[in-house]
């Protein structure tokens, strides 16, 4: 269940990252000026190729969902999943869905994110998980047979993974470390500063996860997205704020 997974990842992340390294003075010192944010008015390569905006939005959401599910199966932390989703979204801000396979980019984005976040997974593990997901999406009955590491399917997936990883690195200028800042750590720090409840943090966290399914991370810094998630959670769920805090 998506909500249960969100809650699980929230508590895992909370135990890892509630610390003094993300207090407000530290956040103010973060230099994100080198990160390139795109204007929302600019047409994407997919739209320039004739793809309707709604169809592209659906494909981005679908790709982010595949990455989320693969991260769960690979037992990866939230940071790695978000990094993979960000890489996926940023790659398709430069290249078209018509030109590249969504499945291939999802798999390579996850493989690359594991390296960036030092949560390494072996090539065969990544290929096996994505092969299972791809077969399920095609309607294959569960359980999906284990991927034969000596078979042609694995060899093709492995070659595709390596080639797609190179494409992504090239398109992003080999500056992958510019996409490792996400709104989640800011959400927890901001809620803590506001003396908000765990329920507020959880709802804001869910909205942060949902934001990675869109192009928001390409247009705004993570601090802005985090503040927006908290604001949305307060407004939608009518959370009460401490005295003296006005929104």
N, C-alpha and C positions, 0 to 999 in steps of 0.2 A: 504494500500500500504506500502511495507516494507521501501522504502525510506522516505516516509512521517512520519512513526513511528520513524525512526531513527532521523529525524530532530526534531520531537516533544520531544523525550527523551533527545536530545542534549541540547535544550533550557531549559527544566526543570532542567536538571542536572547543567547547567551553572549557573542558578540563585541560586542554592543551595550550590555549592561548589567552586565558584570563591572567594577565601578568602586567608588570609595570612597563614592559616594553611597548605597550600600545596606549599609554596614558595620553592626555591631550597635548602636553608639551612635545612628546615624541611625534605625534601626528602632525603637529604644525611644522616640524622640521623635515618632514618627508619631501623629497624633491621629485615631483612627477612632471616637471616642466618639459622633460625630453620626450614624454609620451605623446604621440600624435593622436589627436581626437578629430573625428570627421564631422563635417557639417551635415546636418540632417537633410538639407535641400539637395545634396549631391546624389545623382542617380548611381545605383550600384552596377557593377558589370553585368549581373544577371538581368537587371531591368533594361540595360542598354542592348542586351541580346534579345529583348522582346518578352521576357518573363513578367507576368503580372505581379504587382507588389504583394498581393495576398498570397499567391502561390509561393513566393520567396519566403514570406514570413512563416508559412506553414512548414517549409523545408528546414528553416533554421530551428524552429521549435522541435521538429522531428529529430534532427541531428543532435540537438542538445539532450533530448530524452535518451537517445541511444548511448551517448557518452555517460549520462547519469547512471543508466542501468549497468553499463560495463564497469564503471567505477565501483559500484556495489558488489558485483561479482568478483572483481579483482581485489576487493577489500582495501580500497584506497581511501585516504582522508579527503575531506571536503576541499582543501586547498588544491589538491591535484585535479580533482574533477572540475573545479571552477577554472583552473588554468587551461585544461583541455577544451572546455567550452569557449573560453575567450580566444584561444588559438583558432578554433573552428570558425567562430564568428568573424574574426579579423581576416582570416584567409579569404573568406567569401566576400569580404569588402574589397578585395583586390582581383579576385578571379570569379568566374561565372559558374553557377550550378550546372549550366548547360555544357560547360567545357570539362568539368571534373566530377567524378563520382562522389556523391555524398557519403556513401559507406566507406570508401577509401580514405577520405579526409577525416572522418570521425575516428577511424582506427589509428591513423598516423598522428592525429592530434593528441589522442590519449597516450600513445607510446612516447611522444615527445614531451608531454607534460610530466610523465613519470620521471624522465631524466632531469627536467628543470627543477622539480620539487624534491629530488633525491629520494623518490619512493619507487625505485627501479623494479620493473617487472620484466621477466624474460620474454623474448620474442614469441616463443611458443605459447606462453600463457596469454599474451594479448591476442594472438591469432585464434587461439582456441575459444576464448570468450566471445570475440566478435563473430566468429563462425557460428557459434551457438545462437547468438542474437539474430544474425542474418537469416538463419534457417527458420527460427521461430517466426520472424516477421513475414517470411514467405508462406507460412501456414504449416510448417512441418510439425508433426505430432511429437509431443514430449514423451520421454526424454530424447534429446537429440544425441545421436551417436557421437562418441568421443572422436575428436579429429585425429586422423592417422598421420603421425609426424613423418612417415615415410611416403605418404601419398602425394599425388599431384596437387590436390586442393591446398594442402599446407604450403607446398613450395610456391604456388602462385600467390597465396596470401602473404607469404614472407617477402617475396620480391616486390609485390605491390606496396607493402608497408615501407620497405626501405626506399623505394623510388618516391613515394608520396611524402615521406619525411623530408627528403631533399627538396622537393617542390615547395613545401611549406617554409622551410628555412630560407630558401632563396627569396620567396615572395615577401617574407617578413624582415628581410635584410639581416638575417642571423642575429637579430636583437630580441630574442625570445624573452629575456629577463625583464623587458619592459611591460610584460602582460601578467606579472605575478602578484600585483596588488589588486585585491578584491574587496568588495564592500563588507564582507562578513566580519572581519576582525574589527572594522570600524563600527559596525552595528553594536557589537558587544561592548565596546569601549564607550560609545555614546549613551547607550541605555544605562550603563553603570554610572556614568556622570550624571544622568538625569534621575538616578535612583528609581529607575523603572522596574517593573515586575518581570519575573521569568516569562510570564505569559506574553508580555509586550515584546521581550527579546525573541521569543519563539516565533511570533507572528511576523516580526520584522525580518527575522532570519528566513522564513518561508518566502517572503516577497523578494529577498535578496537572491534566493535560489531561482525564483521565477524570472528575475531580471536577466539572468545568464542565458535564458532562452530567446532573448531579443537582442537587438543591436545597441541597447542602452550603454553597454560597456565600451562601445566604440565612440560614443559622443560625449560622455561625462566622466569626470574623475570618480574613483571609488568612494571618496568621502561624501560627494554630492549624492551619489546613489544610495549610500547608507542612510544619510539624513532623510532622503525621500521615502525610503522603506519604513523608517520609524514614523515619519509623519503620516504616511498612508495607514499604517497599523493603528495609530492612535485615532485617526478620523473614522476609519471603517469599523473598528471594534469598540470605539468609545472608551478607551482606557483613560483612567483618571491620572493626571500628572501631579507631582508634588507641589505644594504651595510655592508660589513665586515663579513657576515655570510657565511661560506663555508661549503658545504656538500660533 
